[in-house]
Amino acid sequence: MNVRVFVSWWFLHILNDVFVKFFVIGHDCAHKSFSRNKLVEDIVGTLAFMPLIYPYEPWRFKHDRHHAKTNMYVHTSLNVNLE
């Protein structure tokens, strides 16, 4: 295997791992489970999403709407007949 390909593969693998960790931290902030202080959660969530090049606040609003109808099969976006 070419050394450059090997190094590139490992670099991307590690970078992906770091991005997933940033997302998990931001996700916990959006669920208000990271800190008791809302300002701290908003700041940490925003900083965690910055390397992902994705704005935290619009994602948080969209994610809250996603969870608003969790387990309400009549209102879900799934196209599955549950009857």
QUIDABEL-V732651 format. One line per field, one symbol per residue. burial: # if it has 24 or more other ideal C-beta (glycine too) atoms within 12 Angstrom, else .. Layout:
burial=???
This chain:
burial=.....................##.###.##..........#..###.##..#...#...#..#....................
